[in-house]
Amino acid sequence: MPEEFVTIGRYLDPTAAHVARSVLEAHGIEAQVMGEFTGNLEPVFNIFGGTSKGGIRLLVRTEDADEATAILTEDV
Protein backbone atom coordinates (compact mmCIF):
# COMPACT_ATOMS: atom_id res chain seq x y z
CA MET A 1 0.00 0.00 0.00
CA PRO A 2 1.54 3.38 -1.00
CA GLU A 3 2.21 5.94 1.70
CA GLU A 4 -0.03 8.98 1.69
CA PHE A 5 1.53 12.42 1.85
CA VAL A 6 -0.20 15.68 2.79
CA THR A 7 0.78 19.30 2.28
CA ILE A 8 1.67 21.04 5.53
CA GLY A 9 3.13 24.24 4.10
CA ARG A 10 3.28 26.40 1.00
CA TYR A 11 6.15 28.69 0.09
CA LEU A 12 7.03 31.18 -2.63
CA ASP A 13 10.75 30.81 -1.90
CA PRO A 14 12.35 27.41 -2.64
CA THR A 15 15.11 28.06 -0.11
CA ALA A 16 12.58 28.47 2.71
CA ALA A 17 10.86 25.24 1.67
CA HIS A 18 14.14 23.32 1.74
CA VAL A 19 15.12 24.78 5.11
CA ALA A 20 11.79 23.57 6.53
CA ARG A 21 12.36 20.15 4.94
CA SER A 22 15.82 19.98 6.52
CA VAL A 23 14.44 20.88 9.95
CA LEU A 24 11.89 18.08 9.70
CA GLU A 25 14.45 15.56 8.49
CA ALA A 26 16.71 16.50 11.42
CA HIS A 27 13.79 15.46 13.64
CA GLY A 28 13.45 12.14 11.81
CA ILE A 29 10.43 13.09 9.68
CA GLU A 30 10.56 12.33 5.96
CA ALA A 31 9.58 15.42 3.97
CA GLN A 32 9.36 16.30 0.30
CA VAL A 33 9.40 19.61 -1.56
CA MET A 34 7.16 19.72 -4.63
CA GLY A 35 6.70 22.40 -7.28
CA GLU A 36 9.89 24.31 -6.66
CA PHE A 37 10.39 25.02 -10.35
CA THR A 38 6.85 26.29 -10.98
CA GLY A 39 5.72 27.39 -7.53
CA ASN A 40 7.58 30.69 -7.58
CA LEU A 41 5.55 31.72 -10.65
CA GLU A 42 2.35 31.86 -8.61
CA PRO A 43 2.39 35.69 -8.18
CA VAL A 44 2.56 36.00 -11.97
CA PHE A 45 -0.41 33.66 -12.43
CA ASN A 46 -2.47 35.53 -9.84
CA ILE A 47 -1.78 38.91 -11.49
CA PHE A 48 -3.59 37.57 -14.54
CA GLY A 49 -6.65 36.48 -12.58
CA GLY A 50 -5.50 33.06 -11.47
CA THR A 51 -6.77 31.57 -8.26
CA SER A 52 -4.01 29.02 -7.96
CA LYS A 53 -3.22 27.59 -4.56
CA GLY A 54 -0.01 26.15 -5.88
CA GLY A 55 3.26 27.54 -4.71
CA ILE A 56 6.05 25.34 -3.50
CA ARG A 57 4.56 22.65 -1.28
CA LEU A 58 6.09 20.89 1.71
CA LEU A 59 4.72 17.38 2.14
CA VAL A 60 5.01 14.80 4.91
CA ARG A 61 3.41 11.43 5.59
CA THR A 62 -0.15 11.78 6.85
CA GLU A 63 0.73 10.22 10.19
CA ASP A 64 3.56 12.76 10.71
CA ALA A 65 1.56 15.88 9.81
CA ASP A 66 0.66 17.04 13.33
CA GLU A 67 4.16 16.51 14.71
CA ALA A 68 5.76 18.18 11.67
CA THR A 69 3.49 21.21 11.98
CA ALA A 70 4.35 21.52 15.68
CA ILE A 71 8.09 21.26 14.96
CA LEU A 72 7.96 23.97 12.30
CA THR A 73 5.85 26.21 14.52
CA GLU A 74 8.41 26.07 17.33
CA ASP A 75 11.62 25.97 15.23
CA VAL A 76 10.90 28.46 12.46
C-alpha beads as a LAMMPS data file, in Angstrom:
LAMMPS data file: protein, C-alpha beads

76 atoms
75 bonds

1 atom types
1 bond types

-500.0 500.0 xlo xhi
-500.0 500.0 ylo yhi
-500.0 500.0 zlo zhi

Masses

1 110.0

Atoms # bond

1 1 1 0.000 0.000 0.000
2 1 1 1.537 3.378 -0.996
3 1 1 2.214 5.936 1.697
4 1 1 -0.034 8.980 1.686
5 1 1 1.527 12.425 1.849
6 1 1 -0.202 15.683 2.793
7 1 1 0.778 19.305 2.282
8 1 1 1.674 21.038 5.534
9 1 1 3.131 24.235 4.104
10 1 1 3.280 26.401 1.002
11 1 1 6.148 28.691 0.095
12 1 1 7.030 31.176 -2.634
13 1 1 10.749 30.808 -1.904
14 1 1 12.346 27.410 -2.643
15 1 1 15.111 28.063 -0.106
16 1 1 12.581 28.468 2.715
17 1 1 10.857 25.240 1.670
18 1 1 14.136 23.321 1.739
19 1 1 15.118 24.782 5.109
20 1 1 11.795 23.574 6.531
21 1 1 12.358 20.147 4.941
22 1 1 15.819 19.984 6.519
23 1 1 14.442 20.881 9.948
24 1 1 11.886 18.082 9.697
25 1 1 14.446 15.560 8.490
26 1 1 16.713 16.498 11.416
27 1 1 13.789 15.456 13.641
28 1 1 13.452 12.141 11.805
29 1 1 10.435 13.087 9.679
30 1 1 10.564 12.333 5.964
31 1 1 9.583 15.421 3.967
32 1 1 9.364 16.300 0.295
33 1 1 9.398 19.615 -1.562
34 1 1 7.156 19.717 -4.631
35 1 1 6.702 22.398 -7.279
36 1 1 9.886 24.310 -6.656
37 1 1 10.386 25.023 -10.352
38 1 1 6.855 26.285 -10.982
39 1 1 5.721 27.395 -7.534
40 1 1 7.583 30.693 -7.585
41 1 1 5.546 31.718 -10.654
42 1 1 2.345 31.858 -8.606
43 1 1 2.392 35.686 -8.177
44 1 1 2.559 36.000 -11.972
45 1 1 -0.412 33.661 -12.430
46 1 1 -2.466 35.530 -9.841
47 1 1 -1.782 38.906 -11.487
48 1 1 -3.590 37.568 -14.543
49 1 1 -6.646 36.477 -12.582
50 1 1 -5.495 33.060 -11.470
51 1 1 -6.770 31.565 -8.259
52 1 1 -4.009 29.021 -7.956
53 1 1 -3.222 27.588 -4.562
54 1 1 -0.007 26.150 -5.879
55 1 1 3.260 27.537 -4.714
56 1 1 6.046 25.337 -3.498
57 1 1 4.564 22.654 -1.281
58 1 1 6.095 20.894 1.705
59 1 1 4.717 17.383 2.140
60 1 1 5.015 14.801 4.912
61 1 1 3.410 11.428 5.588
62 1 1 -0.149 11.775 6.846
63 1 1 0.732 10.222 10.194
64 1 1 3.563 12.764 10.709
65 1 1 1.561 15.885 9.809
66 1 1 0.660 17.039 13.335
67 1 1 4.160 16.510 14.705
68 1 1 5.761 18.183 11.668
69 1 1 3.495 21.209 11.981
70 1 1 4.355 21.518 15.682
71 1 1 8.086 21.263 14.959
72 1 1 7.957 23.967 12.299
73 1 1 5.855 26.211 14.518
74 1 1 8.407 26.074 17.328
75 1 1 11.619 25.971 15.233
76 1 1 10.900 28.464 12.460

Bonds

1 1 1 2
2 1 2 3
3 1 3 4
4 1 4 5
5 1 5 6
6 1 6 7
7 1 7 8
8 1 8 9
9 1 9 10
10 1 10 11
11 1 11 12
12 1 12 13
13 1 13 14
14 1 14 15
15 1 15 16
16 1 16 17
17 1 17 18
18 1 18 19
19 1 19 20
20 1 20 21
21 1 21 22
22 1 22 23
23 1 23 24
24 1 24 25
25 1 25 26
26 1 26 27
27 1 27 28
28 1 28 29
29 1 29 30
30 1 30 31
31 1 31 32
32 1 32 33
33 1 33 34
34 1 34 35
35 1 35 36
36 1 36 37
37 1 37 38
38 1 38 39
39 1 39 40
40 1 40 41
41 1 41 42
42 1 42 43
43 1 43 44
44 1 44 45
45 1 45 46
46 1 46 47
47 1 47 48
48 1 48 49
49 1 49 50
50 1 50 51
51 1 51 52
52 1 52 53
53 1 53 54
54 1 54 55
55 1 55 56
56 1 56 57
57 1 57 58
58 1 58 59
59 1 59 60
60 1 60 61
61 1 61 62
62 1 62 63
63 1 63 64
64 1 64 65
65 1 65 66
66 1 66 67
67 1 67 68
68 1 68 69
69 1 69 70
70 1 70 71
71 1 71 72
72 1 72 73
73 1 73 74
74 1 74 75
75 1 75 76
